[in-house]
């Protein structure tokens, strides 16, 4: 993994460990419950607005899982690339 990508993931993982992030997620979970109330929806426009709010909140609440998956994929790609390089080098030596 290149240095920039490593720093990118490290910055996110550091943020996810912070108390501020945990507090923000807790607040968002409470907001999701309130926004997801059909009873408080006044009309179709308000329903679409709430739907947009929920989509944005879901993206933020799931960000840690998304970053974990992206990090795992990057590590797997790096490992796969290293294995392919080793195989190519071994083939060149055997020729």
N, C-alpha and C positions, 0 to 999 in steps of 0.2 A: 504494500500500500504506500502510495507516495506521501510525503510529509504533510502536504496541504490537506489531503483527505484525512489523515490521521488526526491533525489538529481540529478539523471540522467535527469529527466524531467525539473527540475528547472534550471539546467545548460543550457539546450537547449533553454528554454524560455527566459532566461536572454540574451543569444546570439542573439536571434531573435529580441529583443528590442533594440539592439545596432545600432548605426549609421553605424558602419562598415559593419554589416550584410546587412543593407538596401543598402549601396553603392555597395557591392559585387553583390547583386541580380540585381541591375540596370545595372552593367557592364555585367553580364551574359546574361541578356535579350538582350542587344545590340549584344553580341557575337552570341547568338542564331540566330538572324536575319541574320547576316553575314554568319554563317556556313550553314544555311539552304538554301542558294542560289544555285540553280541548275546551273545557268549560270557560276559560278566559279568552278564547278566540272570538273576536267580534265580527269578522267578515272574511271573505276569501283573500283579500289583500293582506290582512293580518295573519291569516293562516300561512300564506306564502312567505311572509316576512319571518315568522317563527320557524318555518322549515329551513330557511337560510341561516338563521341564528343557530339552529341545532346542527346543521352541517358544519359550520365553522367551529363550534364548540367540540364536536366529535373529532374533527381533525386535530385540534389542540390536545384534547384528552388522550387521543391515541398516538400522539407524536412519539412518545418514548418507545412504544412497540414498533413503530415505523422505523425509528432510528436503529433499534436493536436488529431488526431484520435487514436493513440496508448495510449495517456494519458486518453482520454475518455473511451476507452475500459478497461484500468486498473482500473479506478474508478468504472465502471459498474461491473466488476468482483469482486471488493472488496465489493461493495454494495450487490451483489448477494450472496457472501460468508457470509456476516454478516447476511443477512436475513435467509439463510439456517441454520446458527448456532443458531439464535434465535428460529426458528421453532423446531429444534432438542431439544433445551433446554426446550421449552414449552411442547413438547411431553413427555419428561422425567419427568417433574414436574407433568403432568396430569396422569401419570401412577401410 
